Amino acid sequence: MASVDTREYERLVEAREGFQQRGLVSTFESEEELSRKVSADITRTIREHFAPSLESEPAERTDLSASPRAVLVARIVRGGRNERLTLQNVGSAAAENVTFEVVVPEGESEPFIGKDDVAIGLLPPHASIDYPMAETFGTAAHWDIVMRWTEGAFEYETRQTMR
């Protein structure tokens, strides 16, 4: 430790303690624990910042044929060697428990999309999430993405063709 500037180290320790008191630093033992902590922190932050506007909205819809207020759209962002699939909520309400699947024509290959099988808990209005993807030789020239989500007790699904 002879090469460590002790004053600088003390400042680093003080900064870390300050971050910990404000909840900006946490430790974890595994990727699974990190994922749980990040999900919980994001959910808590969204609730803190958006809960007042959500509370002013009606708790239940009375019209069972109501259209979704969340509107999910997908797009492929191509840039050099990096391709990404982006899901965006362009609607006026949060989409909850968002999942998606890729449907390709029979005999064709799906593009690789780097996602796990865990639903997106909450996708607020005007928010997006993106996934790394790769299209290789043999990948279908066009394919559909089927997005499913809930708004309260209502389930919705939309299908979009990607090229």
MDTraj code that builds the backbone (N, CA, C; nanometers):
import mdtraj as md
import numpy as np

residues = "MET ALA SER VAL ASP THR ARG GLU TYR GLU ARG LEU VAL GLU ALA ARG GLU GLY PHE GLN GLN ARG GLY LEU VAL SER THR PHE GLU SER GLU GLU GLU LEU SER ARG LYS VAL SER ALA ASP ILE THR ARG THR ILE ARG GLU HIS PHE ALA PRO SER LEU GLU SER GLU PRO ALA GLU ARG THR ASP LEU SER ALA SER PRO ARG ALA VAL LEU VAL ALA ARG ILE VAL ARG GLY GLY ARG ASN GLU ARG LEU THR LEU GLN ASN VAL GLY SER ALA ALA ALA GLU ASN VAL THR PHE GLU VAL VAL VAL PRO GLU GLY GLU SER GLU PRO PHE ILE GLY LYS ASP ASP VAL ALA ILE GLY LEU LEU PRO PRO HIS ALA SER ILE ASP TYR PRO MET ALA GLU THR PHE GLY THR ALA ALA HIS TRP ASP ILE VAL MET ARG TRP THR GLU GLY ALA PHE GLU TYR GLU THR ARG GLN THR MET ARG".split()
xyz = np.array([
    [0.0802, -0.1191, 0.0000],
    [0.0000, 0.0000, 0.0000],
    [0.0847, 0.1257, 0.0000],
    [0.2142, 0.1109, -0.0200],
    [0.3034, 0.2253, -0.0182],
    [0.2737, 0.3213, -0.1329],
    [0.2213, 0.2710, -0.2451],
    [0.1955, 0.3576, -0.3601],
    [0.0581, 0.4234, -0.3556],
    [-0.0191, 0.3999, -0.2492],
    [-0.1527, 0.4563, -0.2373],
    [-0.1461, 0.5888, -0.1622],
    [-0.2057, 0.6912, -0.2199],
    [-0.2151, 0.8216, -0.1557],
    [-0.3216, 0.8113, -0.0467],
    [-0.2810, 0.8161, 0.0801],
    [-0.3747, 0.7932, 0.1904],
    [-0.4841, 0.8988, 0.1959],
    [-0.4520, 1.0242, 0.1653],
    [-0.5572, 1.1276, 0.1647],
    [-0.6604, 1.0991, 0.0569],
    [-0.6140, 1.0591, -0.0592],
    [-0.7050, 1.0270, -0.1697],
    [-0.7891, 0.9037, -0.1332],
    [-0.7291, 0.8046, -0.0686],
    [-0.8014, 0.6848, -0.0265],
    [-0.9090, 0.7213, 0.0756],
    [-0.8758, 0.8082, 0.1710],
    [-0.9746, 0.8516, 0.2708],
    [-1.0911, 0.9241, 0.2034],
    [-1.0632, 1.0068, 0.1039],
    [-1.1691, 1.0763, 0.0301],
    [-1.2577, 0.9753, -0.0430],
    [-1.1956, 0.8718, -0.0986],
    [-1.2706, 0.7677, -0.1672],
    [-1.3634, 0.6944, -0.0698],
    [-1.3128, 0.6601, 0.0480],
    [-1.3935, 0.5914, 0.1487],
    [-1.5094, 0.6803, 0.1923],
    [-1.4834, 0.8100, 0.2143],
    [-1.5898, 0.9043, 0.2540],
    [-1.6961, 0.9144, 0.1443],
    [-1.6533, 0.9215, 0.0185],
    [-1.7484, 0.9311, -0.0925],
    [-1.8342, 0.8054, -0.0992],
    [-1.7710, 0.6904, -0.0847],
    [-1.8470, 0.5649, -0.0882],
    [-1.9500, 0.5598, 0.0246],
    [-1.9110, 0.6001, 0.1450],
    [-2.0049, 0.6010, 0.2578],
    [-2.1223, 0.6949, 0.2287],
    [-2.0934, 0.8104, 0.1689],
    [-2.1999, 0.9036, 0.1326],
    [-2.2944, 0.8431, 0.0305],
    [-2.2372, 0.7751, -0.0700],
    [-2.3209, 0.7089, -0.1714],
    [-2.4053, 0.5992, -0.1082],
    [-2.3471, 0.5234, -0.0156],
    [-2.4214, 0.4160, 0.0500],
    [-2.5376, 0.4722, 0.1317],
    [-2.5150, 0.5846, 0.2001],
    [-2.6228, 0.6448, 0.2788],
    [-2.7369, 0.6907, 0.1893],
    [-2.7063, 0.7320, 0.0665],
    [-2.8101, 0.7776, -0.0268],
    [-2.8640, 0.6619, -0.1109],
    [-2.8144, 0.5410, -0.0869],
    [-2.8656, 0.4248, -0.1583],
    [-2.8111, 0.4100, -0.2984],
    [-2.6980, 0.4715, -0.3284],
    [-2.6428, 0.4662, -0.4635],
    [-2.5397, 0.3556, -0.4811],
    [-2.5035, 0.2871, -0.3724],
    [-2.4043, 0.1805, -0.3788],
    [-2.4607, 0.0599, -0.3061],
    [-2.4390, -0.0553, -0.3628],
    [-2.4824, -0.1784, -0.2991],
    [-2.3852, -0.2881, -0.3394],
    [-2.3840, -0.3938, -0.2644],
    [-2.2981, -0.5067, -0.2993],
    [-2.3850, -0.6245, -0.3385],
    [-2.3252, -0.7190, -0.4095],
    [-2.3972, -0.8381, -0.4515],
    [-2.2988, -0.9515, -0.4672],
    [-2.3505, -1.0725, -0.4573],
    [-2.2668, -1.1917, -0.4647],
    [-2.2765, -1.2645, -0.5986],
    [-2.3859, -1.2406, -0.6727],
    [-2.4053, -1.3133, -0.7977],
    [-2.4798, -1.2249, -0.8972],
    [-2.4810, -1.2658, -1.0225],
    [-2.5561, -1.1934, -1.1250],
    [-2.7051, -1.1944, -1.0921],
    [-2.7540, -1.3059, -1.0389],
    [-2.8956, -1.3164, -1.0026],
    [-2.9306, -1.2148, -0.8940],
    [-2.8444, -1.2022, -0.7937],
    [-2.8699, -1.1053, -0.6867],
    [-2.8640, -0.9624, -0.7415],
    [-2.7685, -0.9348, -0.8296],
    [-2.7599, -0.8028, -0.8924],
    [-2.8882, -0.7727, -0.9703],
    [-2.9366, -0.8690, -1.0473],
    [-3.0587, -0.8514, -1.1251],
    [-3.1774, -0.8204, -1.0342],
    [-3.1907, -0.8937, -0.9250],
    [-3.3005, -0.8692, -0.8304],
    [-3.2918, -0.7289, -0.7711],
    [-3.1711, -0.6894, -0.7315],
    [-3.1543, -0.5573, -0.6701],
    [-3.1834, -0.4448, -0.7699],
    [-3.1349, -0.4598, -0.8921],
    [-3.1599, -0.3564, -0.9930],
    [-3.3096, -0.3468, -1.0226],
    [-3.3761, -0.4612, -1.0393],
    [-3.5209, -0.4603, -1.0653],
    [-3.5970, -0.3941, -0.9516],
    [-3.5619, -0.4280, -0.8289],
    [-3.6306, -0.3691, -0.7136],
    [-3.6062, -0.2182, -0.7070],
    [-3.4823, -0.1748, -0.7328],
    [-3.4517, -0.0321, -0.7279],
    [-3.5233, 0.0447, -0.8379],
    [-3.5292, -0.0120, -0.9574],
    [-3.5988, 0.0549, -1.0679],
    [-3.7479, 0.0649, -1.0371],
    [-3.8052, -0.0444, -0.9877],
    [-3.9477, -0.0427, -0.9527],
    [-3.9759, 0.0621, -0.8462],
    [-3.8923, 0.0674, -0.7431],
    [-3.9108, 0.1654, -0.6360],
    [-3.8998, 0.3081, -0.6918],
    [-3.8029, 0.3339, -0.7770],
    [-3.7848, 0.4670, -0.8344],
    [-3.9052, 0.5058, -0.9199],
    [-3.9540, 0.4139, -1.0013],
    [-4.0708, 0.4432, -1.0858],
    [-4.1919, 0.4732, -0.9986],
    [-4.2106, 0.3946, -0.8948],
    [-4.3247, 0.4197, -0.8055],
    [-4.3131, 0.5553, -0.7379],
    [-4.1914, 0.5910, -0.6942],
    [-4.1721, 0.7201, -0.6277],
    [-4.2011, 0.8368, -0.7218],
    [-4.1609, 0.8231, -0.8476],
    [-4.1740, 0.9347, -0.9410],
    [-4.3051, 0.9375, -1.0173],
    [-4.3679, 0.8217, -1.0357],
    [-4.4888, 0.8162, -1.1170],
    [-4.6148, 0.7809, -1.0388],
    [-4.6026, 0.7384, -0.9146],
    [-4.7194, 0.6959, -0.8371],
    [-4.8261, 0.8045, -0.8256],
    [-4.7914, 0.9326, -0.8001],
    [-4.8978, 1.0331, -0.7901],
    [-4.9828, 1.0422, -0.9171],
    [-4.9211, 1.0336, -1.0344],
    [-5.0005, 1.0424, -1.1577],
    [-5.0821, 0.9162, -1.1789],
    [-5.0326, 0.8016, -1.1343],
    [-5.1072, 0.6777, -1.1496],
    [-5.2260, 0.6737, -1.0537],
    [-5.2105, 0.7312, -0.9343],
    [-5.3187, 0.7293, -0.8366],
    [-5.4370, 0.8138, -0.8816],
    [-5.4123, 0.9153, -0.9651],
    [-5.5217, 1.0014, -1.0084],
    [-5.6032, 0.9381, -1.1202],
    [-5.5544, 0.8288, -1.1778],
    [-5.6263, 0.7607, -1.2836],
    [-5.7259, 0.6631, -1.2228],
    [-5.8331, 0.6304, -1.2944],
    [-5.9292, 0.5343, -1.2398],
    [-5.8632, 0.4000, -1.2140],
    [-5.9004, 0.3378, -1.1028],
    [-5.8400, 0.2102, -1.0646],
    [-5.8888, 0.0971, -1.1533],
    [-6.0111, 0.1050, -1.2035],
    [-6.0676, -0.0013, -1.2852],
    [-6.1335, 0.0565, -1.4080],
    [-6.1268, -0.0177, -1.5146],
    [-6.2001, 0.0216, -1.6341],
    [-6.3363, -0.0443, -1.6296],
    [-6.4357, 0.0298, -1.6687],
    [-6.5685, -0.0291, -1.6695],
    [-6.6040, -0.0845, -1.8062],
    [-6.5365, -0.0380, -1.9107],
    [-6.5639, -0.0853, -2.0459],
    [-6.4689, -0.2010, -2.0762],
    [-6.5206, -0.3225, -2.0808],
    [-6.4350, -0.4390, -2.1015],
    [-6.3752, -0.4445, -2.2405],
    [-6.4294, -0.3702, -2.3347],
    [-6.3733, -0.3709, -2.4693],
    [-6.2766, -0.2552, -2.4902],
    [-6.2348, -0.1902, -2.3831],
    [-6.1476, -0.0734, -2.3936],
    [-6.0176, -0.1101, -2.4646],
    [-5.9710, -0.0185, -2.5433],
    [-5.8432, -0.0365, -2.6116],
    [-5.7301, -0.0123, -2.5128],
    [-5.6158, -0.0719, -2.5388],
    [-5.5029, -0.0480, -2.4492],
    [-5.4592, 0.0983, -2.4576],
    [-5.4138, 0.1503, -2.3468],
    [-5.3581, 0.2850, -2.3471],
    [-5.2078, 0.2800, -2.3682],
    [-5.1465, 0.1662, -2.3379],
    [-5.0065, 0.1458, -2.3730],
    [-5.0037, 0.1028, -2.5189],
    [-4.9085, 0.1515, -2.5935],
    [-4.8943, 0.1144, -2.7340],
    [-4.7484, 0.0747, -2.7542],
    [-4.7259, -0.0538, -2.7799],
    [-4.5898, -0.1037, -2.7954],
    [-4.5533, -0.1139, -2.9421],
    [-4.4353, -0.0647, -2.9746],
    [-4.3824, -0.0768, -3.1099],
    [-4.2394, -0.1291, -3.1010],
    [-4.1992, -0.2028, -3.2013],
    [-4.0644, -0.2583, -3.2068],
    [-3.9934, -0.2000, -3.3271],
    [-3.8628, -0.1865, -3.3152],
    [-3.7834, -0.1436, -3.4296],
    [-3.6439, -0.2026, -3.4164],
    [-3.5797, -0.2161, -3.5294],
    [-3.4428, -0.2653, -3.5310],
    [-3.3523, -0.1464, -3.5565],
    [-3.2534, -0.1303, -3.4716],
    [-3.1555, -0.0235, -3.4885],
    [-3.0292, -0.0889, -3.5411],
    [-2.9931, -0.0506, -3.6607],
    [-2.8734, -0.1077, -3.7234],
    [-2.7662, 0.0001, -3.7284],
    [-2.6496, -0.0350, -3.6817],
    [-2.5390, 0.0599, -3.6840],
    [-2.4079, -0.0150, -3.6867],
    [-2.3482, -0.0224, -3.8027],
    [-2.2218, -0.0955, -3.8128],
    [-2.2418, -0.2417, -3.7790],
    [-2.1645, -0.2893, -3.6844],
    [-2.1728, -0.4304, -3.6454],
    [-2.2713, -0.4525, -3.5316],
    [-2.3278, -0.3455, -3.4786],
    [-2.4188, -0.3580, -3.3644],
    [-2.5632, -0.3420, -3.4086],
    [-2.6401, -0.4471, -3.3912],
    [-2.7839, -0.4418, -3.4170],
    [-2.8550, -0.4553, -3.2841],
    [-2.9646, -0.3806, -3.2681],
    [-3.0405, -0.3864, -3.1447],
    [-3.1890, -0.3896, -3.1778],
    [-3.2629, -0.4679, -3.1026],
    [-3.4078, -0.4678, -3.1106],
    [-3.4567, -0.3776, -2.9984],
    [-3.5337, -0.2756, -3.0330],
    [-3.5865, -0.1817, -2.9343],
    [-3.7371, -0.1967, -2.9253],
    [-3.7868, -0.2123, -2.8036],
    [-3.9301, -0.2116, -2.7773],
    [-3.9601, -0.0795, -2.7091],
    [-4.0585, -0.0064, -2.7605],
    [-4.0919, 0.1244, -2.7049],
    [-4.2406, 0.1338, -2.6770],
    [-4.2744, 0.1950, -2.5655],
    [-4.4133, 0.2225, -2.5308],
    [-4.4414, 0.3665, -2.5721],
    [-4.5151, 0.3828, -2.6809],
    [-4.5479, 0.5168, -2.7303],
    [-4.6874, 0.5602, -2.6848],
    [-4.7478, 0.4822, -2.5963],
    [-4.8830, 0.5114, -2.5486],
    [-4.8841, 0.6034, -2.4284],
    [-5.0020, 0.6118, -2.3661],
    [-5.0220, 0.7034, -2.2543],
    [-5.0278, 0.6332, -2.1192],
    [-5.0094, 0.5019, -2.1164],
    [-5.0130, 0.4274, -1.9898],
    [-4.8972, 0.3287, -1.9862],
    [-4.8633, 0.2863, -1.8674],
    [-4.7566, 0.1885, -1.8507],
    [-4.8032, 0.0510, -1.8978],
    [-4.7140, -0.0220, -1.9615],
    [-4.7374, -0.1619, -1.9971],
    [-4.6705, -0.2459, -1.8886],
    [-4.7441, -0.3433, -1.8362],
    [-4.6925, -0.4266, -1.7287],
    [-4.6716, -0.5685, -1.7792],
    [-4.5763, -0.6371, -1.7184],
    [-4.5498, -0.7787, -1.7494],
    [-4.5336, -0.8003, -1.9000],
    [-4.4476, -0.7220, -1.9610],
    [-4.4273, -0.7265, -2.1060],
    [-4.3423, -0.8474, -2.1434],
    [-4.3906, -0.9246, -2.2402],
    [-4.3134, -1.0347, -2.2973],
    [-4.3222, -1.0236, -2.4495],
    [-4.2292, -1.0889, -2.5170],
    [-4.2383, -1.0928, -2.6627],
    [-4.1770, -1.2213, -2.7137],
    [-4.2216, -1.2585, -2.8325],
    [-4.1653, -1.3753, -2.8985],
    [-4.1497, -1.3447, -3.0465],
    [-4.0578, -1.4142, -3.1088],
    [-4.0314, -1.3991, -3.2513],
    [-4.0958, -1.5164, -3.3244],
    [-4.1669, -1.4861, -3.4338],
    [-4.2319, -1.5892, -3.5146],
    [-4.1766, -1.5756, -3.6560],
    [-4.1147, -1.6829, -3.7039],
    [-4.0559, -1.6813, -3.8386],
    [-4.1318, -1.7771, -3.9285],
    [-4.1240, -1.7549, -4.0603],
    [-4.1866, -1.8504, -4.1522],
    [-4.1257, -1.9895, -4.1331],
    [-4.2055, -2.0913, -4.1596],
    [-4.1609, -2.2293, -4.1421],
    [-4.0332, -2.2552, -4.2223],
    [-3.9380, -2.3216, -4.1599],
    [-3.8128, -2.3582, -4.2249],
    [-3.7071, -2.2489, -4.2215],
    [-3.7387, -2.1332, -4.1654],
    [-3.6416, -2.0227, -4.1587],
    [-3.5890, -2.0096, -4.0162],
    [-3.4762, -1.9423, -4.0018],
    [-3.4144, -1.9263, -3.8702],
    [-3.4513, -1.7928, -3.8076],
    [-3.4652, -1.7939, -3.6745],
    [-3.4903, -1.6707, -3.5994],
    [-3.3615, -1.5902, -3.5886],
    [-3.3728, -1.4582, -3.5795],
    [-3.2540, -1.3800, -3.5450],
    [-3.2194, -1.4086, -3.3992],
    [-3.0941, -1.3910, -3.3634],
    [-3.0556, -1.4049, -3.2228],
    [-3.0931, -1.2751, -3.1520],
    [-3.1642, -1.2868, -3.0413],
    [-3.1975, -1.1706, -2.9591],
    [-3.1522, -1.2026, -2.8173],
    [-3.0650, -1.1201, -2.7637],
    [-3.0074, -1.1434, -2.6314],
    [-3.1017, -1.1034, -2.5204],
    [-3.1960, -1.1913, -2.4890],
    [-3.2918, -1.1632, -2.3817],
    [-3.3077, -1.2873, -2.2972],
    [-3.3523, -1.2648, -2.1748],
    [-3.3852, -1.3792, -2.0910],
    [-3.5360, -1.3995, -2.0961],
    [-3.5850, -1.4958, -2.0233],
    [-3.7277, -1.5280, -2.0276],
    [-3.8077, -1.4566, -1.9192],
    [-3.7498, -1.3542, -1.8586],
    [-3.8187, -1.2804, -1.7532],
    [-3.8971, -1.1651, -1.8157],
    [-4.0214, -1.1495, -1.7746],
    [-4.1041, -1.0410, -1.8268],
    [-4.0491, -0.9065, -1.7807],
    [-4.0704, -0.8048, -1.8632],
    [-4.0376, -0.6683, -1.8232],
    [-4.1495, -0.6257, -1.7290],
    [-4.1181, -0.6002, -1.6047],
    [-4.2195, -0.5718, -1.5041],
    [-4.3031, -0.4489, -1.5357],
    [-4.2384, -0.3412, -1.5802],
    [-4.3095, -0.2168, -1.6065],
    [-4.2354, -0.1388, -1.7135],
    [-4.3066, -0.1025, -1.8189],
    [-4.2512, -0.0183, -1.9248],
    [-4.3375, 0.1076, -1.9287],
    [-4.2899, 0.2166, -1.8647],
    [-4.3698, 0.3390, -1.8564],
    [-4.3938, 0.4014, -1.9944],
    [-4.4887, 0.4942, -2.0030],
    [-4.5119, 0.5641, -2.1297],
    [-4.3835, 0.6338, -2.1762],
    [-4.3576, 0.6268, -2.3045],
    [-4.2439, 0.6923, -2.3692],
    [-4.1087, 0.6343, -2.3275],
    [-4.1106, 0.5166, -2.2666],
    [-3.9868, 0.4494, -2.2300],
    [-3.9587, 0.3396, -2.3315],
    [-3.8341, 0.2973, -2.3368],
    [-3.7988, 0.1886, -2.4277],
    [-3.6954, 0.0996, -2.3604],
    [-3.6821, -0.0177, -2.4152],
    [-3.5806, -0.1121, -2.3691],
    [-3.5240, -0.1769, -2.4940],
    [-3.3944, -0.2016, -2.4928],
    [-3.3385, -0.2624, -2.6124],
    [-3.2536, -0.3831, -2.5786],
    [-3.2431, -0.4695, -2.6804],
    [-3.1749, -0.5968, -2.6675],
    [-3.0748, -0.6107, -2.7811],
    [-2.9558, -0.6624, -2.7518],
    [-2.8638, -0.6900, -2.8618],
    [-2.9218, -0.8000, -2.9499],
    [-2.8995, -0.7879, -3.0784],
    [-2.9493, -0.8906, -3.1694],
    [-2.8499, -0.9110, -3.2815],
    [-2.8640, -1.0227, -3.3498],
    [-2.7782, -1.0528, -3.4632],
    [-2.8580, -1.1311, -3.5663],
    [-2.8462, -1.0896, -3.6889],
    [-2.9038, -1.1626, -3.8011],
    [-2.7864, -1.2255, -3.8748],
    [-2.7970, -1.3538, -3.8968],
    [-2.6882, -1.4251, -3.9611],
    [-2.7358, -1.4848, -4.0924],
    [-2.6436, -1.5467, -4.1641],
    [-2.6805, -1.6149, -4.2870],
    [-2.7854, -1.7194, -4.2527],
    [-2.8973, -1.7157, -4.3199],
    [-3.0055, -1.8098, -4.2925],
    [-3.1167, -1.7518, -4.2067],
    [-3.0950, -1.6322, -4.1507],
    [-3.2012, -1.5677, -4.0726],
    [-3.3125, -1.5263, -4.1676],
    [-3.4349, -1.5431, -4.1251],
    [-3.5507, -1.5060, -4.2061],
    [-3.5386, -1.3599, -4.2508],
    [-3.5749, -1.3328, -4.3763],
    [-3.5689, -1.1968, -4.4297],
    [-3.6721, -1.1067, -4.3632],
    [-3.7828, -1.1641, -4.3239],
    [-3.8836, -1.0906, -4.2470],
    [-3.9412, -1.1854, -4.1429],
    [-3.9805, -1.1309, -4.0318],
    [-4.0336, -1.2097, -3.9217],
    [-4.1258, -1.1216, -3.8399],
    [-4.2080, -1.1859, -3.7602],
    [-4.3018, -1.1132, -3.6762],
    [-4.2540, -1.1140, -3.5321],
    [-4.2838, -1.0068, -3.4635],
    [-4.2622, -1.0017, -3.3202],
    [-4.4001, -0.9865, -3.2570],
    [-4.4297, -1.0744, -3.1629],
    [-4.5579, -1.0717, -3.0929],
    [-4.5289, -1.0208, -2.9520],
    [-4.5879, -0.9050, -2.9194],
    [-4.5662, -0.8435, -2.7881],
    [-4.6945, -0.8577, -2.7060],
    [-4.6781, -0.9006, -2.5818],
    [-4.7924, -0.9179, -2.4913],
    [-4.7663, -0.8387, -2.3643],
    [-4.8737, -0.7817, -2.3073],
    [-4.8609, -0.7064, -2.1839],
    [-4.9957, -0.6965, -2.1145],
    [-4.9914, -0.6479, -1.9934],
    [-5.1145, -0.6243, -1.9187],
    [-5.1213, -0.4780, -1.8781],
    [-5.2451, -0.4345, -1.8575],
    [-5.2736, -0.3051, -1.7956],
    [-5.3790, -0.3362, -1.6908],
    [-5.3371, -0.3409, -1.5660],
    [-5.4291, -0.3840, -1.4603],
    [-5.4694, -0.5288, -1.4847],
    [-5.5995, -0.5556, -1.4910],
    [-5.6497, -0.6918, -1.5103],
    [-5.6658, -0.7273, -1.6581],
    [-5.6343, -0.6352, -1.7492],
    [-5.6571, -0.6573, -1.8917],
    [-5.5286, -0.7017, -1.9611],
    [-5.5418, -0.8000, -2.0510],
    [-5.4282, -0.8513, -2.1273],
    [-5.4398, -0.8045, -2.2717],
    [-5.3250, -0.7685, -2.3293],
    [-5.3226, -0.7208, -2.4674],
    [-5.2098, -0.7891, -2.5440],
    [-5.2250, -0.7885, -2.6746],
    [-5.1249, -0.8477, -2.7630],
    [-5.1234, -0.7686, -2.8933],
    [-5.0059, -0.7495, -2.9477],
    [-4.9930, -0.6868, -3.0780],
    [-4.8859, -0.7600, -3.1556],
    [-4.8992, -0.7617, -3.2860],
    [-4.8057, -0.8320, -3.3738],
    [-4.7541, -0.7338, -3.4768],
    [-4.6245, -0.7374, -3.5013],
    [-4.5613, -0.6446, -3.5935],
    [-4.4604, -0.7199, -3.6790],
    [-4.4601, -0.6909, -3.8088],
    [-4.3647, -0.7543, -3.8990],
    [-4.2367, -0.6734, -3.9031],
    [-4.1249, -0.7420, -3.8923],
    [-3.9925, -0.6786, -3.8935],
    [-3.9188, -0.7187, -4.0199],
    [-3.8437, -0.6272, -4.0732],
    [-3.7608, -0.6547, -4.1922],
    [-3.6201, -0.6070, -4.1690],
])
top = md.Topology()
chain = top.add_chain()
for i, resn in enumerate(residues, 1):
    res = top.add_residue(resn, chain, resSeq=i)
    for name in ("N", "CA", "C"):
        top.add_atom(name, md.element.get_by_symbol(name[0]), res)
traj = md.Trajectory(xyz[None], top)
